[in-house]
Amino acid sequence: MMTDSYTWATRFRDLFERYADKYKRGDTSFEAWFDSADLEFLASIGCKPRELFDFIEDHCHADGGEPSRETALLIAAARRDYFLVMQKGMAGTKLIDPSALPAKTAEIDGIVWLPRIIAKAEAKLRGEMDPDTMFGCGGDRAFCSKHHLHPADFLRVVWATRGDPAKILHFVKTGKVA
């Protein structure tokens, strides 16, 4: 299935809203949420059902706060772009084991969490996130909030810098890509 590039964001938003309503009504069994058309659509943009569920779950627990529907869409857009441009629409088969991620206390130049969020961003872009790991989790949101960065912008910087820690550090400190 080729996704309509003009309307994919609207479709993503509609799925988010539909399933957020289900979640709020107590239906948290996301494995049964998606029909074949939904699954085909998500696959066409490089989004796994669990990734959408994680955003919906956190959104509902935040009473409509972050991650917002718009944040989920922007992160999905960064992943979709990478999926279509760099991966030519072909899903990878590798998953990054959570134990392979840098520790939550790891730091670069005194900035705690930076090594971890860089590794998670790279895995998110490539579609390699383990189902039990979320890019945009509470720790990632706290990091991004503290440094005044949108998680989707962080993804795009990781992509643009090819994961170069020095360039990403520069961006975190200055808001500019070196």
Phi, psi and omega per residue, in radians:
M1 nan 2.238 3.037
M2 -1.650 2.194 -3.133
T3 -1.356 2.429 3.062
D4 -1.204 1.930 -3.090
S5 -1.089 -0.425 -3.109
Y6 -1.365 -0.544 -3.016
T7 -2.013 0.038 -3.048
W8 -1.056 -0.653 -3.107
A9 -1.151 -0.660 3.089
T10 -1.137 -0.721 3.120
R11 -1.130 -0.722 3.098
F12 -1.070 -0.817 3.127
R13 -1.029 -0.770 -3.141
D14 -1.089 -0.720 3.080
L15 -1.097 -0.781 -3.140
F16 -0.994 -0.875 -3.094
E17 -1.141 -0.758 -3.128
R18 -1.056 -0.809 -3.077
Y19 -1.410 -0.417 2.998
A20 -1.154 -0.677 3.073
D21 -1.086 -0.751 3.086
K22 -1.040 -0.808 -3.111
Y23 -1.053 -0.790 -3.131
K24 -1.104 -0.485 3.101
R25 -1.473 0.042 3.070
G26 1.750 -0.003 3.117
D27 -1.550 1.688 -3.102
T28 -1.873 0.194 3.135
S29 -1.536 1.318 -3.020
F30 -1.071 -0.423 -3.128
E31 -1.029 -0.466 -3.126
A32 -1.737 -0.048 -3.092
W33 -1.185 -0.833 -2.859
F34 -1.547 2.250 3.036
D35 -1.489 3.117 -3.053
S36 -1.101 -0.612 3.116
A37 -1.163 -0.705 3.094
D38 -1.093 -0.805 -3.121
L39 -1.101 -0.698 3.117
E40 -1.141 -0.731 3.100
F41 -1.086 -0.871 -3.131
L42 -1.022 -0.764 3.115
A43 -1.073 -0.611 -3.102
S44 -1.216 -0.321 3.099
I45 -1.923 0.123 3.101
G46 1.319 0.461 -3.117
C47 -1.940 2.266 3.097
K48 -1.565 2.539 -3.139
P49 -0.923 -0.700 -3.126
R50 -1.109 -0.601 3.127
E51 -1.125 -0.769 3.105
L52 -1.125 -0.766 3.114
F53 -1.005 -0.786 -3.116
D54 -1.032 -0.723 3.094
F55 -1.141 -0.745 3.136
I56 -1.109 -0.807 -3.128
E57 -1.036 -0.875 -3.137
D58 -1.118 -0.678 3.108
H59 -1.058 -0.804 -3.123
C60 -1.167 -0.667 3.106
H61 -1.233 -0.386 3.119
A62 -1.587 0.200 -3.140
D63 0.896 0.811 3.089
G64 1.534 0.039 3.124
G65 -1.497 -2.669 -3.124
E66 -1.338 2.399 0.085
P67 -1.400 2.245 3.119
S68 -1.363 2.953 3.050
R69 -1.016 -0.678 -3.127
E70 -1.181 -0.677 3.101
T71 -1.113 -0.788 3.111
A72 -1.030 -0.734 3.130
L73 -1.123 -0.769 -3.127
L74 -1.145 -0.674 3.083
I75 -1.171 -0.739 3.095
A76 -1.089 -0.611 3.128
A77 -1.168 -0.721 3.104
A78 -1.112 -0.791 3.110
R79 -1.095 -0.775 -3.136
R80 -1.030 -0.792 -3.141
D81 -1.061 -0.805 3.123
Y82 -1.089 -0.773 3.141
F83 -1.015 -0.799 -3.091
L84 -1.353 -0.681 -3.061
V85 -1.448 -0.943 -3.023
M86 -1.478 -0.625 -3.093
Q87 -1.760 0.026 3.098
K88 0.922 0.606 3.103
G89 1.321 0.226 -3.122
M90 -1.840 2.087 3.131
A91 -1.248 2.477 3.061
G92 -1.416 2.978 -3.133
T93 -2.024 -0.106 -3.101
K94 -1.462 2.517 3.006
L95 -2.178 2.414 3.100
I96 -1.494 2.071 3.105
D97 -1.157 2.343 -3.138
P98 -0.945 -0.551 -3.138
S99 -1.218 -0.276 3.123
A100 -1.465 -0.191 3.131
L101 -1.315 2.606 3.042
P102 -1.014 2.653 3.134
A103 -1.051 2.696 3.099
K104 -1.095 -0.406 -3.137
T105 -1.617 -0.085 3.140
A106 -1.104 2.627 -3.102
E107 -2.510 2.768 2.984
I108 -2.204 2.153 3.120
D109 0.900 0.702 3.105
G110 1.413 0.040 -3.129
I111 -1.734 1.794 -3.130
V112 -1.197 2.504 3.095
W113 1.504 -0.314 -3.066
L114 -1.031 -0.816 3.116
P115 -1.058 -0.654 -3.122
R116 -1.168 -0.836 -3.088
I117 -1.212 -0.505 3.054
I118 -1.134 -0.835 3.139
A119 -1.088 -0.701 3.118
K120 -1.166 -0.692 3.126
A121 -1.104 -0.747 3.107
E122 -1.081 -0.761 3.125
A123 -1.141 -0.687 3.119
K124 -1.100 -0.827 -3.133
L125 -1.013 -0.717 -3.104
R126 -1.465 -0.067 -3.113
G127 1.283 0.539 -3.057
E128 -1.889 0.262 -3.124
M129 -1.210 2.304 3.010
D130 -1.131 2.509 -3.124
P131 -0.988 -0.425 -3.131
D132 -1.596 0.138 3.126
T133 -2.163 2.465 -3.097
M134 -2.228 2.260 2.910
F135 -1.422 2.159 -3.081
G136 1.796 0.237 3.101
C137 -1.152 3.122 -3.141
G138 -0.984 -0.725 3.117
G139 -1.135 -0.720 3.105
D140 -1.139 -0.727 3.136
R141 -1.127 -0.690 3.112
A142 -1.107 -0.764 3.107
F143 -1.043 -0.879 -3.090
C144 -1.114 -0.715 3.121
S145 -1.102 -0.803 -3.138
K146 -1.031 -0.630 -3.079
H147 -1.768 0.169 3.067
H148 1.007 0.773 -3.125
L149 -2.111 2.417 2.998
H150 -1.445 2.401 -3.124
P151 -0.988 -0.616 3.121
A152 -1.194 -0.651 3.069
D153 -1.125 -0.689 3.113
F154 -1.067 -0.763 3.095
L155 -0.996 -0.815 -3.094
R156 -1.148 -0.607 3.092
V157 -1.200 -0.718 3.090
V158 -1.048 -0.735 3.096
W159 -1.110 -0.868 -3.064
A160 -1.115 -0.571 -3.117
T161 -1.648 0.039 -3.095
R162 0.961 0.619 3.078
G163 1.296 0.271 -3.121
D164 -1.194 1.941 -3.082
P165 -0.991 -0.653 -3.135
A166 -1.149 -0.729 3.130
K167 -1.222 -0.646 3.106
I168 -1.186 -0.728 3.075
L169 -1.004 -0.790 3.109
H170 -1.017 -0.759 3.130
F171 -1.109 -0.788 -3.131
V172 -1.049 -0.700 -3.092
K173 -1.362 -0.559 -2.996
T174 -2.059 -0.307 -3.049
G175 1.396 0.152 -3.118
K176 -2.210 2.543 3.087
V177 -1.455 2.286 -3.124
A178 -1.259 nan nan
